[in-house]
Amino acid sequence: MDFATCSIGDLDRASGAMLDDLPFGVIGFDAAGTVNFYSATESRLAGLSPEKVVGKHLFSVVAPCMNNFMVAQRYEDEPELDATIDYVLTLRMRPTPVKLRMLRSASAARRYLLVQR
């Protein structure tokens, strides 16, 4: 599975183990913003265990540095979203340039945020 081309369907069909093995981070969350999947890769690179993240609000608790118009607001405003942006993560780490891929579909229960470092 490729960061730039995978679809929500691809991610939904993949097992947790398959998502854990990807070379980029995968965060799955519901319409309320509650994290329901946090990949092993993202855990290792961000330094946060899934136990501390799953069940928490992504944009207010886990990654408040993304609670802005460039990331969080797009999930609210766009019922169909597939966008990639350059971003700098700043919370709990020194500034880290990444690519974020934001995925949302009105027909899918889970939304995804992919993080490529």
Legacy VTK file of the C-alpha trace (Angstrom):
# vtk DataFile Version 3.0
C-alpha trace
ASCII
DATASET POLYDATA
POINTS 117 float
0.000 0.000 0.000
1.348 3.401 -0.985
1.025 6.685 0.946
0.041 8.689 -2.131
-2.407 6.287 -3.752
-4.140 4.123 -1.135
-7.865 4.686 -0.730
-10.172 4.641 2.262
-11.428 1.294 0.971
-7.871 -0.070 0.884
-7.288 1.083 4.453
-10.656 -0.243 5.666
-10.005 -3.671 4.112
-6.476 -3.976 5.523
-5.920 -5.791 8.799
-4.468 -3.921 11.750
-1.246 -5.907 11.308
-1.005 -4.816 7.670
-1.487 -1.174 8.641
1.089 -1.552 11.429
3.667 -2.710 8.868
3.306 0.298 6.558
6.296 2.672 6.377
4.073 5.654 7.269
1.818 6.371 10.220
-1.902 5.599 10.062
-4.428 7.160 12.415
-8.080 6.169 12.139
-10.826 8.127 13.876
-14.595 8.487 13.875
-16.854 11.437 13.033
-16.592 12.700 16.618
-12.786 12.812 16.312
-12.173 9.848 18.629
-9.133 7.781 17.646
-10.025 4.132 16.988
-6.801 3.009 15.291
-3.198 4.101 15.875
-0.589 2.196 13.895
2.609 0.750 15.316
4.636 2.900 12.914
2.947 6.096 14.094
3.343 4.985 17.701
7.064 4.385 17.272
7.740 7.621 15.368
5.564 9.860 17.555
6.559 8.223 20.831
2.954 7.656 21.936
1.572 4.212 22.706
-1.779 3.161 21.232
-3.038 2.688 24.804
-2.552 6.420 25.438
-4.161 7.457 22.143
-7.055 5.132 21.263
-10.297 6.444 22.725
-8.994 10.013 22.942
-9.977 12.975 20.760
-7.418 13.345 17.978
-7.371 17.102 17.616
-7.892 18.278 21.201
-5.956 15.636 23.186
-3.586 13.640 20.948
-2.464 16.223 18.385
-3.685 19.711 19.308
-1.027 21.144 16.970
-3.330 19.973 14.130
-6.464 21.565 15.587
-6.600 24.310 12.976
-8.093 25.253 9.607
-5.406 23.354 7.661
-6.165 19.949 9.178
-9.017 19.474 11.689
-11.376 21.980 10.084
-11.065 20.309 6.687
-12.498 17.075 8.101
-15.486 19.096 9.330
-16.001 21.126 6.163
-15.366 18.591 3.390
-17.598 15.494 3.180
-15.248 14.040 0.549
-11.603 14.699 1.371
-8.395 13.383 -0.148
-5.686 15.984 0.282
-1.964 15.943 0.972
-0.171 18.858 2.599
3.302 19.622 3.863
3.131 20.220 7.602
5.392 20.664 10.624
4.584 18.719 13.788
5.567 20.611 16.929
3.916 18.941 19.923
6.105 16.787 22.223
9.004 16.907 19.759
11.273 19.348 18.053
9.713 20.676 14.822
9.385 17.732 12.434
8.505 18.272 8.752
5.982 15.695 7.492
3.476 15.101 4.739
-0.095 14.637 5.937
-2.688 12.877 3.826
-6.230 13.539 4.966
-8.912 11.058 3.919
-12.647 11.245 4.515
-15.685 9.917 2.672
-19.317 10.537 3.517
-19.930 6.823 2.896
-17.227 5.580 5.317
-17.448 5.492 9.110
-13.700 5.826 9.677
-11.631 8.842 8.655
-7.883 8.573 8.212
-4.852 10.746 8.737
-1.665 9.362 7.187
1.672 10.754 8.354
4.804 10.400 6.245
8.070 11.474 7.844
LINES 1 118
117 0 1 2 3 4 5 6 7 8 9 10 11 12 13 14 15 16 17 18 19 20 21 22 23 24 25 26 27 28 29 30 31 32 33 34 35 36 37 38 39 40 41 42 43 44 45 46 47 48 49 50 51 52 53 54 55 56 57 58 59 60 61 62 63 64 65 66 67 68 69 70 71 72 73 74 75 76 77 78 79 80 81 82 83 84 85 86 87 88 89 90 91 92 93 94 95 96 97 98 99 100 101 102 103 104 105 106 107 108 109 110 111 112 113 114 115 116
